[in-house]
Amino acid sequence: MKGKPGSLYIHIPFCAKKCIYCDFFSIPFDETRAVRYMDSAVKELEMTRGRASALDTIYIGGGTPTTMPVRSLVMLVRKIKGSFEVADKAEITIEANPGTIDREKARALHEAGINRFSIGAQSFDDGQLRLLGRIHTSEETVSAIDAVRSAGVSNISIDLIYGIPGQTLDGWLHTVDEAVGLSPAHISAYELTPERGTPLYELISQGRIAKPDEESIVQMYYSAMEKLEAEGYGHYEISNFARPGFECGHNLNYWNRGEYIGIGAGAHGFIGGIRTRNICDVDKYIDATEVGRLPVEESSEISREDALKEAVFLGLRKMEGLNMTEIRQAFGVDIAAAAGELVDEGLLLSEGESLRLTRRGVVVSNTVIAELFERMEL
């Protein structure tokens, strides 16, 4: 990608409580430590000043950023604007969990410049929320959305999870119906994935709980797709649905293999064809920034082969697919020929210069993409 990145991600690793399925870098909230951390994030922002073009998207994720004192978050947004040029209509997102956001906090954040809230509802079944280790109830999700909306924010996204142990198709449809009833601009629907090293993985490995069978999970995905599309949500990425004009610009930059700056402990960045990862330890991160050192722990230049794989994998996540002409021009690879058998099998669809997953291919996308890699001449 030519030029400087126009996207910024900031990782706030603090949570009130870690959910049993979470494998993101997060730690329990402690206010003294958290305030020191925010000071360090500001130092890193200042050290990266000049590396970005005018920012079109800013995303504050975690963890649960809204566990932080509102004054710290407002200060952070102001420091971003002081360190970087921010486009007039920039999309500025913060992740918020129900139970950590109220009207006063939502209003203060919106006044500071945050114009998109991503709310981790996950389910509208309180029993499932308890199983997942969530700290909130369904009622608190409704209250959180009301608080954000009352602050004047219309760009609200809701995260949902399917494939939860004990979840039925009817139960999942109830969650989807409840979410639609709140009329958010954007809905994400993610399959619960037991990641190695999480309590969820251990519970399933030990046979203490079990996910729904694969056929049920596929039915859950298809039913959500049909329901959300019928309600006017465009299916623009495997797990993401939006009202027209409310697609997440920050995530689209990732899926388009755009570059971005990553700030915070454990944050990833992608600048000048080099992917980086910051130190995954809050205390070591603070130590590095206090002596004026960028807290990068890993840095790797992306090879041609890896860049091609990224372009294909990320491009096929989008429902519009990828442009085969662009792939051929950038990498000299005839992806149409490589995809031929998968097209014949009804897993991929080739239309003009576009290659995309079919409805059947979406549910086995990882397998389809792996097979496509095998057929490509790298």
Number of C-alpha atoms within 10 A of each C-alpha: 10 9 11 18 22 24 29 23 20 24 22 30 26 25 21 20 15 21 18 19 18 19 15 11 18 23 18 14 17 13 13 8 13 20 16 13 23 19 17 24 23 21 20 23 24 16 15 16 14 13 15 21 16 17 23 20 22 25 23 25 19 23 25 26 22 28 23 20 14 17 12 15 23 18 16 20 19 14 16 19 15 13 17 20 16 21 14 9 10 19 21 23 24 21 20 26 27 22 18 19 22 19 17 14 20 26 19 16 23 19 13 16 16 22 21 23 27 24 25 20 26 26 27 22 15 14 13 19 19 13 14 21 15 22 16 17 20 19 12 18 24 16 17 23 29 16 19 27 18 15 20 13 18 17 21 21 28 26 19 22 19 27 23 22 17 13 18 16 19 11 17 24 16 15 22 23 15 15 24 18 10 14 16 21 20 25 27 20 20 16 15 19 16 19 14 12 12 15 17 25 17 16 14 14 13 10 9 9 15 15 17 17 10 10 8 15 22 19 13 22 21 16 17 22 21 12 15 21 15 10 13 12 23 21 21 18 22 19 20 22 25 22 19 12 11 18 22 20 19 22 15 16 17 15 19 16 18 19 24 26 23 26 27 29 28 26 23 21 21 22 20 14 15 13 18 20 20 20 21 18 16 23 13 13 24 24 15 17 19 14 9 13 14 18 23 21 13 11 14 11 14 15 11 12 12 12 16 20 18 16 20 24 22 18 22 25 23 20 20 15 23 23 20 20 17 14 17 13 10 13 16 13 18 15 21 18 12 17 22 15 15 19 19 11 11 13 21 26 20 20 10 9 12 15 23 22 27 17 16 14 20 22 18 13 20 14 12 19 22 12 15 20 18 10 16 16 12 13
